[in-house]
Amino acid sequence: MTAPNHTDIDAMLTAMLAPSAHPGDRAFTVQVERAIDAQAAYARARARFWRSFGFEALAVGALLAALWLLSSAPLPAPLSGATHWGLASPLLLILLLWFGVQRWRSA
């Protein structure tokens, strides 16, 4: 096996790294830049959605816990029924429908 000559390697690298003889494809470059911008916008929108969804889920959980605690208190206990969820279920349904309408209006 013979060792490659340094001048052969230099000539090969010069040929491979030489600028192209024809101009670049500007339309392809613009298309790739638009795709990158669209992907970044989608990532920002997705992060914004999950942040909003997490906040709303915490709010619904807090309200559900508050309704459960209120329904087990002795004062409004006659309104809640034997299961302690008689009053909480309709109020939670109204709350979830309100969140759904808010999300639908913002879309």
N, CA, C and O of each residue as an XYZ file, in Angstrom:
428
protein
N       0.836     -1.160      0.000
C       0.000      0.000      0.000
C       0.893      1.240      0.000
O       1.865      1.329      0.750
N       0.551      2.154     -0.827
C       1.378      3.355     -0.922
C       0.701      4.494     -0.178
O      -0.526      4.589     -0.144
N       1.507      5.348      0.410
C       0.988      6.505      1.129
C       0.590      7.579      0.123
O       1.303      7.801     -0.855
N      -0.540      8.248      0.352
C      -0.947      9.304     -0.581
C       0.012     10.485     -0.527
O       0.566     10.815      0.521
N       0.184     11.085     -1.639
C       1.049     12.244     -1.767
C       0.308     13.477     -1.251
O      -0.886     13.634     -1.505
N       1.005     14.346     -0.532
C       0.382     15.546      0.011
C      -0.143     16.463     -1.084
O      -1.169     17.118     -0.905
N       0.535     16.513     -2.186
C       0.055     17.377     -3.268
C      -1.226     16.826     -3.864
O      -2.085     17.598     -4.291
N      -1.377     15.486     -3.905
C      -2.619     14.893     -4.407
C      -3.783     15.213     -3.474
O      -4.888     15.522     -3.922
N      -3.521     15.136     -2.176
C      -4.573     15.442     -1.205
C      -4.950     16.920     -1.282
O      -6.131     17.263     -1.222
N      -3.962     17.787     -1.413
C      -4.248     19.212     -1.523
C      -5.042     19.513     -2.779
O      -5.977     20.311     -2.740
N      -4.690     18.894     -3.883
C      -5.406     19.112     -5.144
C      -6.845     18.607     -5.040
O      -7.772     19.248     -5.535
N      -7.024     17.449     -4.391
C      -8.360     16.893     -4.234
C      -9.223     17.795     -3.338
O     -10.382     18.053     -3.661
N      -8.673     18.270     -2.226
C      -9.415     19.162     -1.340
C      -9.736     20.491     -2.019
O     -10.822     21.039     -1.833
N      -8.799     21.004     -2.799
C      -9.042     22.253     -3.523
C     -10.185     22.089     -4.502
O     -11.030     22.976     -4.626
N     -10.221     20.968     -5.196
C     -11.303     20.717     -6.154
C     -12.644     20.532     -5.440
O     -13.674     21.001     -5.923
N     -12.632     19.854     -4.303
C     -13.879     19.593     -3.598
C     -14.438     20.835     -2.911
O     -15.655     20.994     -2.817
N     -13.562     21.715     -2.432
C     -14.002     22.886     -1.679
C     -14.105     24.149     -2.524
O     -14.389     25.226     -2.001
N     -13.879     24.024     -3.802
C     -13.966     25.189     -4.693
C     -15.420     25.651     -4.782
O     -16.331     24.825     -4.727
N     -15.650     26.951     -4.918
C     -17.016     27.442     -5.059
C     -17.663     26.870     -6.325
O     -16.999     26.574     -7.318
N     -18.970     26.733     -6.241
C     -19.722     26.164     -7.361
C     -19.704     27.107     -8.553
O     -19.661     28.328     -8.397
N     -19.736     26.526     -9.743
C     -19.715     27.328    -10.969
C     -21.086     27.919    -11.259
O     -21.179     28.959    -11.911
N     -22.151     27.280    -10.791
C     -23.494     27.805    -11.048
C     -24.034     28.489     -9.793
O     -23.631     28.161     -8.677
N     -24.943     29.437     -9.984
C     -25.463     30.177     -8.825
C     -26.337     29.283     -7.946
O     -26.852     28.260     -8.397
N     -26.493     29.684     -6.695
C     -27.308     28.926     -5.751
C     -28.794     29.056     -6.051
O     -29.209     29.955     -6.783
N     -29.572     28.179     -5.499
C     -31.018     28.167     -5.690
C     -31.664     29.044     -4.622
O     -31.867     28.610     -3.488
N     -31.983     30.275     -4.994
C     -32.541     31.240     -4.042
C     -33.935     30.818     -3.571
O     -34.279     31.029     -2.408
N     -34.726     30.237     -4.442
C     -36.082     29.824     -4.058
C     -36.028     28.737     -2.982
O     -36.828     28.747     -2.046
N     -35.101     27.816     -3.114
C     -34.954     26.757     -2.118
C     -34.530     27.346     -0.775
O     -35.026     26.934      0.274
N     -33.619     28.302     -0.812
C     -33.149     28.941      0.417
C     -34.296     29.658      1.123
O     -34.438     29.559      2.342
N     -35.112     30.378      0.356
C     -36.259     31.084      0.933
C     -37.248     30.085      1.515
O     -37.814     30.322      2.582
N     -37.459     28.970      0.823
C     -38.376     27.944      1.297
C     -37.891     27.334      2.622
O     -38.690     27.104      3.530
N     -36.608     27.080      2.725
C     -36.052     26.522      3.965
C     -36.157     27.539      5.098
O     -36.481     27.170      6.227
N     -35.887     28.816      4.812
C     -36.001     29.848      5.846
C     -37.435     29.980      6.336
O     -37.665     30.153      7.533
N     -38.406     29.899      5.421
C     -39.818     29.961      5.822
C     -40.192     28.751      6.673
O     -40.935     28.881      7.646
N     -39.683     27.585      6.313
C     -39.980     26.381      7.092
C     -39.406     26.493      8.500
O     -40.045     26.073      9.465
N     -38.218     27.051      8.623
C     -37.598     27.235      9.944
C     -38.408     28.238     10.763
O     -38.643     28.018     11.951
N     -38.839     29.342     10.136
C     -39.657     30.336     10.840
C     -40.999     29.744     11.272
O     -41.470     30.009     12.377
N     -41.613     28.940     10.397
C     -42.898     28.316     10.736
C     -42.731     27.335     11.890
O     -43.587     27.258     12.771
N     -41.641     26.590     11.887
C     -41.397     25.636     12.966
C     -41.174     26.364     14.295
O     -41.643     25.908     15.338
N     -40.474     27.471     14.261
C     -40.254     28.249     15.487
C     -41.567     28.848     15.989
O     -41.822     28.856     17.194
N     -42.403     29.350     15.075
C     -43.698     29.903     15.484
C     -44.586     28.819     16.068
O     -45.293     29.061     17.046
N     -44.563     27.627     15.484
C     -45.344     26.510     16.005
C     -44.860     26.120     17.404
O     -45.672     25.833     18.284
N     -43.560     26.109     17.609
C     -43.015     25.753     18.925
C     -43.432     26.788     19.974
O     -43.760     26.425     21.104
N     -43.421     28.080     19.606
C     -43.856     29.116     20.540
C     -45.345     28.976     20.862
O     -45.748     29.107     22.018
N     -46.161     28.709     19.836
C     -47.598     28.555     20.058
C     -47.894     27.331     20.912
O     -48.778     27.358     21.767
N     -47.155     26.269     20.676
C     -47.355     25.042     21.458
C     -46.987     25.267     22.926
O     -47.702     24.820     23.822
N     -45.879     25.956     23.168
C     -45.477     26.254     24.541
C     -46.507     27.147     25.227
O     -46.833     26.951     26.398
N     -47.019     28.137     24.476
C     -48.044     29.025     25.026
C     -49.310     28.245     25.362
O     -49.929     28.498     26.396
N     -49.710     27.292     24.499
C     -50.888     26.478     24.751
C     -50.718     25.639     26.010
O     -51.608     25.614     26.860
N     -49.576     24.944     26.140
C     -49.386     24.077     27.300
C     -49.308     24.875     28.597
O     -49.773     24.413     29.639
N     -48.724     26.067     28.539
C     -48.676     26.917     29.730
C     -50.095     27.329     30.133
O     -50.454     27.284     31.310
N     -50.892     27.729     29.143
C     -52.275     28.121     29.407
C     -53.091     26.930     29.901
O     -53.883     27.057     30.835
N     -52.894     25.779     29.272
C     -53.618     24.576     29.674
C     -53.259     24.181     31.099
O     -54.140     23.808     31.874
N     -51.999     24.255     31.452
C     -51.573     23.922     32.810
C     -52.190     24.862     33.831
O     -52.641     24.425     34.889
N     -52.210     26.148     33.519
C     -52.808     27.121     34.425
C     -54.298     26.850     34.603
O     -54.810     26.889     35.722
N     -54.994     26.576     33.500
C     -56.425     26.311     33.587
C     -56.704     25.006     34.337
O     -57.675     24.918     35.088
N     -55.857     23.995     34.135
C     -56.039     22.731     34.854
C     -55.844     22.936     36.354
O     -56.588     22.377     37.159
N     -54.848     23.733     36.731
C     -54.657     24.040     38.157
C     -55.844     24.823     38.716
O     -56.268     24.588     39.848
N     -56.373     25.744     37.930
C     -57.521     26.531     38.386
C     -58.742     25.640     38.576
O     -59.454     25.769     39.572
N     -58.990     24.741     37.633
C     -60.126     23.826     37.761
C     -59.923     22.905     38.958
O     -60.870     22.648     39.701
N     -58.718     22.410     39.158
C     -58.443     21.558     40.315
C     -58.655     22.291     41.628
O     -59.204     21.730     42.576
N     -58.221     23.536     41.684
C     -58.410     24.325     42.902
C     -59.894     24.592     43.161
O     -60.360     24.521     44.298
N     -60.622     24.897     42.100
C     -62.052     25.125     42.284
C     -62.786     23.844     42.659
O     -63.715     23.869     43.467
N     -62.372     22.732     42.075
C     -62.978     21.445     42.441
C     -62.713     21.131     43.923
O     -63.613     20.686     44.635
N     -61.497     21.362     44.374
C     -61.177     21.128     45.783
C     -61.984     22.064     46.684
O     -62.469     21.654     47.739
N     -62.122     23.309     46.266
C     -62.906     24.255     47.066
C     -64.376     23.833     47.118
O     -65.008     23.901     48.172
N     -64.917     23.399     45.980
C     -66.309     22.947     45.985
C     -66.486     21.703     46.842
O     -67.495     21.559     47.532
N     -65.517     20.814     46.799
C     -65.605     19.602     47.625
C     -65.562     19.958     49.111
O     -66.327     19.425     49.915
N     -64.651     20.870     49.457
C     -64.581     21.293     50.854
C     -65.858     22.005     51.287
O     -66.339     21.795     52.401
N     -66.410     22.846     50.412
C     -67.663     23.528     50.752
C     -68.816     22.546     50.878
O     -69.673     22.705     51.748
N     -68.848     21.535     50.024
C     -69.962     20.592     50.074
C     -69.884     19.686     51.297
O     -70.892     19.111     51.707
N     -68.686     19.551     51.886
C     -68.578     18.725     53.090
C     -68.703     19.556     54.367
O     -68.694     19.001     55.466
N     -68.817     20.866     54.237
C     -69.000     21.722     55.417
C     -70.428     21.541     55.941
O     -71.332     21.223     55.168
N     -70.641     21.741     57.253
C     -71.974     21.496     57.809
C     -73.042     22.491     57.339
O     -74.214     22.124     57.268
N     -72.679     23.722     57.021
C     -73.692     24.716     56.657
C     -74.363     24.400     55.317
O     -75.590     24.317     55.276
N     -73.613     24.218     54.212
C     -74.304     23.909     52.947
C     -74.509     22.408     52.720
O     -74.846     22.003     51.607
N     -74.313     21.577     53.744
C     -74.443     20.126     53.574
C     -75.821     19.708     53.061
O     -75.888     18.775     52.260
N     -76.931     20.343     53.474
C     -78.226     19.922     52.913
C     -78.319     20.130     51.403
O     -79.069     19.426     50.726
N     -77.568     21.084     50.875
C     -77.594     21.319     49.426
C     -76.786     20.282     48.657
O     -77.038     20.046     47.476
N     -75.824     19.668     49.318
C     -74.915     18.779     48.601
C     -75.412     17.358     48.515
O     -74.967     16.625     47.631
N     -76.288     16.934     49.361
C     -76.807     15.578     49.300
C     -75.897     14.615     50.047
O     -74.924     15.013     50.687
N     -76.243     13.340     49.947
C     -75.522     12.322     50.710
C     -74.128     12.050     50.162
O     -73.251     11.622     50.912
N     -73.904     12.284     48.887
C     -72.619     11.925     48.285
C     -71.585     13.032     48.394
O     -70.431     12.814     48.024
N     -71.943     14.193     48.879
C     -71.063     15.364     48.974
C     -70.661     15.910     47.602
O     -69.780     16.765     47.518
N     -71.279     15.440     46.550
C     -70.955     15.952     45.217
C     -72.203     16.500     44.522
O     -72.133     16.888     43.356
N     -73.306     16.535     45.195
C     -74.538     17.008     44.577
C     -74.452     18.451     44.101
O     -74.945     18.773     43.020
N     -73.842     19.314     44.878
C     -73.699     20.716     44.510
C     -72.467     20.939     43.637
O     -72.482     21.810     42.768
N     -71.414     20.176     43.851
C     -70.155     20.408     43.144
C     -70.234     20.008     41.681
O     -69.658     20.683     40.828
N     -70.927     18.936     41.377
C     -70.946     18.448     39.987
C     -71.549     19.448     39.006
O     -70.922     19.721     37.983
N     -72.736     20.012     39.260
C     -73.267     20.990     38.303
C     -72.410     22.250     38.214
O     -72.242     22.812     37.132
N     -71.873     22.691     39.340
C     -71.029     23.886     39.297
C     -69.736     23.626     38.528
O     -69.268     24.488     37.785
N     -69.162     22.439     38.707
C     -67.959     22.088     37.955
C     -68.262     21.979     36.468
O     -67.452     22.398     35.641
N     -69.414     21.425     36.117
C     -69.793     21.334     34.709
C     -69.939     22.729     34.103
O     -69.485     22.966     32.984
N     -70.557     23.634     34.819
C     -70.686     25.013     34.327
C     -69.309     25.645     34.158
O     -69.057     26.333     33.169
N     -68.422     25.413     35.116
C     -67.070     25.958     35.028
C     -66.310     25.393     33.832
O     -65.664     26.143     33.099
N     -66.381     24.081     33.628
C     -65.689     23.470     32.490
C     -66.255     23.952     31.165
O     -65.500     24.187     30.221
N     -67.575     24.104     31.078
C     -68.172     24.649     29.850
C     -67.703     26.082     29.604
O     -67.452     26.470     28.463
N     -67.586     26.867     30.678
C     -67.100     28.241     30.520
C     -65.663     28.256     29.993
O     -65.341     29.032     29.094
N     -64.788     27.390     30.556
C     -63.417     27.299     30.055
C     -63.396     26.851     28.602
O     -62.600     27.358     27.811
N     -64.259     25.907     28.240
C     -64.326     25.442     26.853
C     -64.746     26.541     25.905
O     -64.182     26.671     24.819
N     -65.732     27.338     26.299
C     -66.174     28.453     25.455
C     -65.065     29.490     25.322
O     -64.853     30.036     24.239
N     -64.356     29.765     26.412
C     -63.251     30.725     26.344
C     -62.165     30.241     25.393
O     -61.615     31.030     24.624
N     -61.856     28.962     25.440
C     -60.826     28.398     24.563
C     -61.302     28.423     23.108
O     -60.509     28.684     22.203
N     -62.599     28.152     22.878
C     -63.133     28.140     21.522
C     -63.150     29.550     20.951
O     -62.852     29.737     19.771
N     -63.492     30.546     21.764
C     -63.513     31.932     21.282
C     -62.128     32.459     20.964
O     -61.970     33.282     20.062
N     -61.114     31.992     21.701
C     -59.757     32.500     21.476
C     -59.090     31.833     20.276
O     -58.066     32.325     19.803
N     -59.637     30.733     19.773
C     -59.031     30.021     18.638
C     -59.334     30.698     17.327
O     -58.900     30.229     16.275
